Amino acid sequence: MNPFAARTGTPRKGLGSVAHNLGWLLAGRGVTAVLSLFYLAIVTRTLGVTDFGRFSIIVGASQVLVALVGFQTWQIIVRYGTAHRSAGDLDRLGRLFRACTALDATSAVVGVGVAATILSLWGEMLGIGPTLWRATFIFTIIQLLSLRSTPLGILRLNDNFSLAALADSATPVVRLVGAGLVALIHPTLQGFLVAWMAAELLTATAYWIMVARTGNLRLMRQHGHGLRAVVTDNPGIVQFAVSTNANATFTLSSKQFPLLLVGGVAGTTAAGEFRLAVQLAQAMTKLSQLLARAAFPEIVRSIDAGGLRKIGRFLVRSVSVATLVAALVFGLLLLAGQHVLALVGGSEFTNAYSSLLWLTAAGCIDLCTVGFEPVLMAANRAGSAFFVRLAATGTMFAAAFLLSPSMGANGIAAGVLIASVVTAVLLALMLGLAIRRDRLRSEGVPA
């Protein structure tokens, strides 16, 4: 008997697993979405559009730095831990957990040096002057120390999405409480940064507490000594880790670079307006990321069991449902976008309405193709996904630089939409090729 499986239970199968996982993610993100509207309103109305722009640039630059050095260890754990868990191999599973924890710690140490270098060389260009340099650097360090990809992966591997949702809810709760206290006691940009730092640290702590509750921390202590064996335990893990890191770097950085471009091209006031538009667009289209995260463990199990050719029905259903949701989301913001901007940030933020529509359209495109990238990742096609993100990021920069002189922030937002279209087309092509090769291989025909 596998004692680890006994502790964690038998995973659900098929769409039932995806629906169950998504339900808990939606519960957690539903809390986040509602509370984020309140703390965003507090921050925007306290700081005003210009200082909110500066605050947004600091947070955005920090997230880019973290994305640059951080590994998506949660994907590594789900991808390789699934087989070890099914086999009841506690030593290999514990070794995988230990290796991913060490990788996160190494990323944090390296990231401190990278952050210091980038802020020293390009801080002024990013709108971070000497008075904010120290706060930005400290904020970045806290972000790096709060990396929680490994505990997230451990919980998702075992379908503990309810515990992950509970841990994740610490972020909006602490931000809301912190924002309220800062607005009353010390209404400054630095004060809000401290509140955001506290939220990051407490959320990371909550994740590790959940890992301990499920017995996985004890598993890491008692099993899996000898980290060097992790490479032989998991063939292809190094390539997968590097590919997913590079892919995530482009994916996550591309979400923050438009804000930094707006700050550089149009100033901090425009950056503040743009940031609120980004936040609202992301809140409305967050379902795409939730679907991808909920489906990934089940996709790995399905591909391990039957190959890529068995995944077609799942993709058709996901695209159909996502397209309907995307149409409803865009229609809602088309009608009420200006009112939402004014309600959350005040009348001075309504200038961001056009950017909001461009960004929401981009998010809706991402939502329609939500299942494509997780399938490529689960099928060890991380290199293909990286190529797609590289091409899309290059397209976004080219479009932004071409359109921003005449359209300003709206041109950069339009560049985000163009990049989403390129991503969707290339992901569809790559996935089609991968499925065809898998089918030919199963029939004994050279691909």
C-alpha positions as CSV (number, residue, x, y, z in Angstrom):
1,M,0.0,0.0,0.0
2,N,1.2,3.5,-0.8
3,P,1.1,5.4,2.5
4,F,1.4,8.7,0.7
5,A,-1.6,8.0,-1.5
6,A,-3.5,7.0,1.7
7,R,-2.8,10.4,3.2
8,T,-3.8,12.4,0.2
9,G,-6.6,10.3,-1.3
10,T,-7.3,9.1,-4.8
11,P,-7.3,11.8,-7.5
12,R,-10.5,12.4,-9.4
13,K,-10.6,11.5,-13.0
14,G,-11.3,13.4,-16.2
15,L,-13.5,16.5,-16.5
16,G,-14.8,15.9,-13.0
17,S,-11.2,16.5,-11.7
18,V,-10.9,19.7,-13.7
19,A,-14.3,20.9,-12.5
20,H,-13.5,20.1,-8.9
21,N,-10.1,21.9,-9.1
22,L,-11.6,24.8,-10.9
23,G,-14.3,25.2,-8.3
24,W,-11.8,25.7,-5.6
25,L,-9.7,28.0,-7.7
26,L,-12.8,30.1,-8.5
27,A,-13.7,30.2,-4.9
28,G,-10.3,31.5,-3.9
29,R,-10.0,33.9,-6.9
30,G,-13.6,35.0,-6.4
31,V,-12.6,36.3,-3.0
32,T,-9.5,37.9,-4.5
33,A,-11.4,39.6,-7.3
34,V,-14.0,41.1,-4.9
35,L,-11.5,42.2,-2.3
36,S,-9.1,43.6,-5.0
37,L,-11.7,46.1,-6.1
38,F,-11.9,47.5,-2.5
39,Y,-8.1,47.7,-1.9
40,L,-7.5,49.1,-5.4
41,A,-10.1,51.8,-4.7
42,I,-8.3,52.7,-1.4
43,V,-4.9,52.8,-3.1
44,T,-6.0,54.8,-6.2
45,R,-8.0,57.3,-4.2
46,T,-5.4,57.8,-1.5
47,L,-2.3,58.2,-3.8
48,G,-4.0,59.8,-6.8
49,V,-3.3,58.8,-10.4
50,T,0.4,60.0,-10.6
51,D,1.6,58.3,-7.4
52,F,-0.5,55.3,-8.1
53,G,1.4,55.1,-11.4
54,R,4.7,55.2,-9.6
55,F,3.5,52.6,-7.1
56,S,2.4,50.4,-10.1
57,I,5.8,50.8,-11.8
58,I,7.6,49.7,-8.7
59,V,5.4,46.6,-8.2
60,G,5.6,45.8,-12.0
61,A,9.4,46.1,-12.2
62,S,9.7,43.8,-9.1
63,Q,7.4,41.2,-10.7
64,V,9.5,41.3,-13.9
65,L,12.7,40.7,-11.9
66,V,11.1,37.8,-10.0
67,A,9.8,36.3,-13.3
68,L,13.3,36.5,-14.7
69,V,15.0,34.3,-12.1
70,G,12.1,32.2,-10.8
71,F,11.3,28.7,-12.0
72,Q,7.9,27.3,-12.4
73,T,8.6,24.5,-10.0
74,W,4.9,23.8,-9.5
75,Q,4.8,22.5,-13.1
76,I,7.9,20.4,-12.6
77,I,6.3,18.8,-9.5
78,V,3.0,18.0,-11.3
79,R,4.8,16.8,-14.5
80,Y,7.2,14.4,-12.8
81,G,5.6,13.8,-9.4
82,T,2.5,12.3,-10.9
83,A,4.3,9.0,-11.9
84,H,6.1,8.8,-8.5
85,R,2.9,9.4,-6.6
86,S,1.1,6.7,-8.6
87,A,3.9,4.2,-8.0
88,G,4.1,5.0,-4.3
89,D,7.8,5.9,-4.6
90,L,8.3,8.2,-1.6
91,D,12.0,8.5,-2.0
92,R,11.8,9.9,-5.6
93,L,8.9,12.1,-4.7
94,G,10.6,13.5,-1.6
95,R,13.8,14.1,-3.6
96,L,11.8,16.0,-6.3
97,F,10.2,18.2,-3.6
98,R,13.6,18.9,-2.0
99,A,15.2,19.7,-5.4
100,C,12.4,22.1,-6.3
101,T,12.7,23.8,-2.9
102,A,16.4,24.2,-3.4
103,L,15.8,25.6,-6.9
104,D,13.4,28.3,-5.5
105,A,16.0,29.2,-2.8
106,T,18.7,29.5,-5.4
107,S,16.5,31.7,-7.6
108,A,15.9,34.0,-4.6
109,V,19.6,34.4,-3.9
110,V,20.5,35.0,-7.6
111,G,17.6,37.4,-7.9
112,V,18.9,39.7,-5.2
113,G,22.0,40.4,-7.2
114,V,20.1,40.7,-10.5
115,A,17.7,43.2,-8.9
116,A,20.5,45.3,-7.5
117,T,22.2,45.5,-10.8
118,I,19.1,46.3,-12.9
119,L,17.8,49.0,-10.4
120,S,21.3,50.6,-10.2
121,L,21.6,50.8,-14.0
122,W,18.1,51.5,-15.2
123,G,16.2,52.7,-12.1
124,E,15.9,56.3,-13.2
125,M,14.6,55.2,-16.6
126,L,11.9,53.2,-14.9
127,G,10.8,56.2,-12.9
128,I,12.5,54.9,-9.7
129,G,14.5,57.8,-8.3
130,P,16.9,57.7,-5.3
131,T,14.1,58.2,-2.8
132,L,12.3,55.1,-3.9
133,W,15.3,52.9,-4.8
134,R,15.6,51.4,-1.4
135,A,11.9,50.7,-1.0
136,T,11.9,49.1,-4.5
137,F,14.9,46.9,-3.7
138,I,13.5,45.8,-0.4
139,F,10.1,45.0,-2.0
140,T,11.9,42.9,-4.7
141,I,13.8,41.0,-2.0
142,I,10.5,40.2,-0.2
143,Q,9.0,39.0,-3.4
144,L,11.9,36.7,-4.0
145,L,11.8,35.4,-0.4
146,S,8.1,34.7,-0.9
147,L,8.4,32.4,-3.8
148,R,5.8,29.7,-3.3
149,S,5.8,27.7,-6.5
150,T,7.0,24.5,-4.8
151,P,4.3,24.3,-2.1
152,L,1.8,25.3,-4.7
153,G,2.9,22.3,-6.9
154,I,2.8,19.9,-3.9
155,L,-0.8,20.8,-3.1
156,R,-1.9,20.6,-6.8
157,L,-0.1,17.3,-7.3
158,N,-2.4,15.8,-4.7
159,D,-5.6,17.7,-5.8
160,N,-5.5,19.8,-2.5
161,F,-6.9,22.8,-4.4
162,S,-9.1,23.7,-1.5
163,L,-6.0,24.2,0.8
164,A,-4.2,26.1,-2.0
165,A,-7.2,28.4,-2.4
166,L,-7.3,29.0,1.3
167,A,-3.6,29.9,1.4
168,D,-3.9,32.1,-1.6
169,S,-6.7,34.1,0.0
170,A,-4.2,35.5,2.5
171,T,-2.9,37.9,-0.2
172,P,-6.1,39.9,-0.8
173,V,-7.2,39.9,2.8
174,V,-3.8,41.2,4.1
175,R,-3.7,43.8,1.3
176,L,-7.2,45.0,2.1
177,V,-6.5,45.3,5.8
178,G,-3.1,46.8,5.2
179,A,-4.4,49.3,2.7
180,G,-7.0,50.4,5.1
181,L,-4.5,50.9,7.9
182,V,-2.1,52.7,5.7
183,A,-4.8,55.1,4.4
184,L,-5.7,56.0,8.0
185,I,-2.3,56.1,9.6
186,H,0.5,56.7,7.0
187,P,-1.0,57.4,3.6
188,T,2.1,57.2,1.5
189,L,3.5,55.2,-1.3
190,Q,6.0,53.5,1.0
191,G,3.2,52.6,3.4
192,F,1.3,50.7,0.7
193,L,4.5,48.9,-0.3
194,V,4.9,47.7,3.2
195,A,1.4,46.4,3.2
196,W,2.0,44.5,-0.1
197,M,5.2,43.0,1.3
198,A,3.4,41.8,4.4
199,A,0.8,40.1,2.1
200,E,3.5,38.3,0.2
201,L,5.3,37.0,3.3
202,L,2.1,35.8,5.0
203,T,0.8,34.1,1.8
204,A,4.0,32.2,1.4
205,T,3.9,31.2,5.1
206,A,0.3,30.0,4.6
207,Y,1.2,27.8,1.7
208,W,3.9,26.0,3.7
209,I,1.5,25.6,6.6
210,M,-0.9,23.8,4.3
211,V,2.0,21.6,3.0
212,A,2.8,20.7,6.6
213,R,-0.9,19.9,7.3
214,T,-1.0,17.4,4.5
215,G,2.1,15.6,5.8
216,N,4.2,16.5,2.8
217,L,6.7,18.5,4.9
218,R,7.4,15.3,6.9
219,L,7.8,13.5,3.6
220,M,10.4,15.9,2.5
221,R,12.3,15.5,5.8
222,Q,12.2,11.7,5.9
223,H,12.6,10.8,2.3
224,G,14.6,11.8,-0.8
225,H,18.1,12.4,0.4
226,G,20.8,12.8,-2.3
227,L,19.6,15.5,-4.6
228,R,22.0,14.5,-7.4
229,A,19.8,11.5,-8.2
230,V,16.9,13.8,-9.1
231,V,18.2,14.1,-12.7
232,T,18.3,10.3,-13.2
233,D,15.0,9.9,-11.4
234,N,13.3,12.2,-13.8
235,P,14.6,12.0,-17.4
236,G,14.4,15.4,-19.2
237,I,13.8,17.4,-16.0
238,V,16.6,19.9,-16.6
239,Q,15.4,20.7,-20.1
240,F,11.8,20.9,-18.9
241,A,12.8,23.2,-16.0
242,V,14.8,25.6,-18.3
243,S,12.1,25.6,-20.9
244,T,9.2,26.4,-18.5
245,N,11.4,29.0,-16.8
246,A,12.1,30.7,-20.1
247,N,8.4,30.4,-21.2
248,A,7.2,31.8,-17.9
249,T,9.7,34.6,-18.0
250,F,8.3,35.8,-21.3
251,T,4.7,35.2,-20.3
252,L,4.9,37.0,-16.9
253,S,7.2,39.7,-18.0
254,S,5.1,40.5,-21.1
255,K,2.2,41.3,-18.7
256,Q,4.3,43.9,-16.9
257,F,6.5,45.3,-19.7
258,P,3.5,47.2,-21.3
259,L,3.1,49.1,-18.0
260,L,6.8,49.9,-17.9
261,L,6.6,51.0,-21.6
262,V,3.7,53.3,-20.8
263,G,5.6,54.8,-17.9
264,G,8.6,55.4,-20.1
265,V,6.7,56.8,-23.1
266,A,3.8,58.7,-21.4
267,G,4.9,59.2,-17.8
268,T,3.7,58.1,-14.4
269,T,0.2,59.6,-14.7
270,A,-0.5,57.5,-17.9
271,A,1.0,54.5,-16.1
272,G,-1.4,54.9,-13.3
273,E,-4.4,55.0,-15.6
274,F,-3.0,52.1,-17.6
275,R,-2.4,50.0,-14.5
276,L,-6.0,50.3,-13.3
277,A,-7.1,49.2,-16.8
278,V,-4.8,46.2,-16.7
279,Q,-6.0,45.2,-13.2
280,L,-9.6,45.3,-14.3
281,A,-9.0,43.5,-17.5
282,Q,-7.0,40.8,-15.7
283,A,-9.8,40.5,-13.1
284,M,-12.4,39.9,-15.8
285,T,-10.4,37.4,-17.8
286,K,-8.7,35.6,-14.9
287,L,-10.7,32.5,-15.7
288,S,-8.1,31.6,-18.4
289,Q,-5.3,31.2,-15.9
290,L,-7.6,29.4,-13.5
291,L,-8.7,26.9,-16.1
292,A,-5.1,26.2,-17.2
293,R,-4.0,25.6,-13.6
294,A,-7.0,23.4,-12.8
295,A,-6.6,21.3,-15.9
296,F,-2.8,20.8,-15.8
297,P,-2.7,17.8,-13.4
298,E,-5.5,16.0,-15.3
299,I,-3.9,16.7,-18.6
300,V,-0.6,15.2,-17.4
301,R,-2.5,12.0,-16.2
302,S,-4.4,11.8,-19.5
303,I,-1.3,12.1,-21.7
304,D,0.6,9.7,-19.6
305,A,-2.2,7.2,-20.0
306,G,-3.1,7.6,-23.7
307,G,-1.0,10.2,-25.5
308,L,-1.9,13.4,-27.1
309,R,-4.5,11.9,-29.4
310,K,-6.8,11.3,-26.4
311,I,-7.0,14.9,-25.5
312,G,-8.9,16.3,-28.5
313,R,-12.4,16.2,-26.9
314,F,-11.1,18.1,-23.9
315,L,-9.7,20.8,-26.1
316,V,-13.0,21.2,-28.1
317,R,-15.0,21.5,-25.0
318,S,-12.6,24.0,-23.3
319,V,-12.5,26.2,-26.4
320,S,-16.3,26.2,-26.8
321,V,-17.0,27.1,-23.2
322,A,-14.2,29.7,-23.1
323,T,-15.4,31.4,-26.2
324,L,-18.8,31.9,-24.7
325,V,-17.4,33.3,-21.5
326,A,-15.0,35.6,-23.4
327,A,-17.9,37.1,-25.4
328,L,-19.9,37.8,-22.3
329,V,-16.9,39.4,-20.5
330,F,-16.1,41.7,-23.4
331,G,-19.7,42.7,-23.9
332,L,-20.0,43.5,-20.2
333,L,-16.9,45.8,-20.2
334,L,-17.9,47.4,-23.5
335,L,-21.1,48.6,-21.8
336,A,-19.9,49.3,-18.3
337,G,-16.2,49.7,-18.5
338,Q,-16.1,53.5,-18.0
339,H,-18.4,53.2,-15.0
340,V,-16.2,50.5,-13.4
341,L,-13.1,52.7,-13.9
342,A,-14.8,55.7,-12.3
343,L,-16.2,53.5,-9.5
344,V,-12.9,52.0,-8.5
345,G,-10.4,54.8,-9.2
346,G,-12.4,58.0,-9.6
347,S,-13.3,60.1,-12.7
348,E,-9.6,60.8,-13.4
349,F,-9.1,57.2,-14.4
350,T,-11.8,57.1,-17.1
351,N,-9.2,58.1,-19.7
352,A,-8.1,54.4,-19.6
353,Y,-11.4,53.1,-21.1
354,S,-9.9,52.6,-24.6
355,S,-6.9,50.8,-23.1
356,L,-9.3,48.7,-21.0
357,L,-11.1,47.5,-24.1
358,W,-7.9,46.6,-26.0
359,L,-6.5,44.7,-22.9
360,T,-9.8,42.9,-22.3
361,A,-10.0,41.8,-25.9
362,A,-6.4,40.4,-25.5
363,G,-7.5,38.6,-22.3
364,C,-10.5,37.1,-24.1
365,I,-8.3,35.7,-26.9
366,D,-6.1,34.1,-24.2
367,L,-9.2,32.7,-22.6
368,C,-10.3,31.0,-25.9
369,T,-7.0,29.1,-26.3
370,V,-6.6,28.4,-22.6
371,G,-6.1,24.6,-23.0
372,F,-3.4,24.7,-25.7
373,E,-0.3,25.6,-23.7
374,P,-0.9,23.3,-20.7
375,V,-1.2,20.4,-23.2
376,L,2.1,21.3,-24.8
377,M,3.7,21.5,-21.4
378,A,2.3,18.2,-20.2
379,A,3.5,16.5,-23.4
380,N,7.1,17.7,-23.0
381,R,6.7,20.3,-25.7
382,A,7.9,23.1,-23.5
383,G,10.3,24.2,-26.2
384,S,7.5,24.8,-28.6
385,A,5.6,26.8,-26.0
386,F,8.8,28.9,-25.4
387,F,9.1,29.6,-29.1
388,V,5.5,30.8,-29.2
389,R,6.0,33.2,-26.3
390,L,9.3,34.5,-27.7
391,A,7.6,35.3,-31.0
392,A,4.6,36.8,-29.3
393,T,6.7,39.0,-27.0
394,G,8.8,40.2,-30.0
395,T,5.6,41.0,-31.8
396,M,4.2,42.9,-28.8
397,F,7.3,45.1,-28.6
398,A,7.4,45.8,-32.3
399,A,3.7,46.7,-32.4
400,A,4.0,48.9,-29.2
401,F,6.9,50.8,-30.6
402,L,5.2,51.3,-33.9
403,L,1.8,52.4,-32.5
404,S,2.7,54.3,-29.3
405,P,4.0,57.5,-31.1
406,S,0.5,58.0,-32.6
407,M,-1.7,56.2,-30.1
408,G,0.2,56.6,-26.8
409,A,-0.9,54.1,-24.1
410,N,-3.6,52.8,-26.4
411,G,-1.0,51.8,-28.9
412,I,0.8,49.7,-26.3
413,A,-2.5,48.1,-25.3
414,A,-3.2,47.3,-29.0
415,G,0.2,45.7,-29.1
416,V,-0.8,43.4,-26.3
417,L,-3.9,42.4,-28.3
418,I,-1.8,41.7,-31.4
419,A,0.6,39.5,-29.4
420,S,-2.4,37.5,-28.0
421,V,-3.6,36.8,-31.5
422,V,-0.1,35.7,-32.6
423,T,0.1,33.5,-29.5
424,A,-3.3,31.9,-30.3
425,V,-2.4,31.1,-33.9
426,L,1.1,29.7,-33.1
427,L,-0.1,27.6,-30.2
428,A,-2.9,26.1,-32.4
429,L,-0.3,25.3,-35.1
430,M,2.2,23.8,-32.6
431,L,-0.5,21.7,-30.9
432,G,-1.8,20.5,-34.3
433,L,1.7,19.3,-35.3
434,A,2.3,17.6,-31.9
435,I,-1.0,15.7,-32.1
436,R,-0.3,14.6,-35.7
437,R,3.2,13.4,-34.8
438,D,1.7,11.5,-31.8
439,R,-0.9,9.9,-34.0
440,L,1.6,8.8,-36.6
441,R,3.9,7.4,-34.0
442,S,1.1,5.4,-32.5
443,E,0.4,4.0,-36.0
444,G,4.1,3.1,-36.5
445,V,4.5,5.7,-39.3
446,P,7.6,7.9,-39.2
447,A,6.6,11.5,-38.2
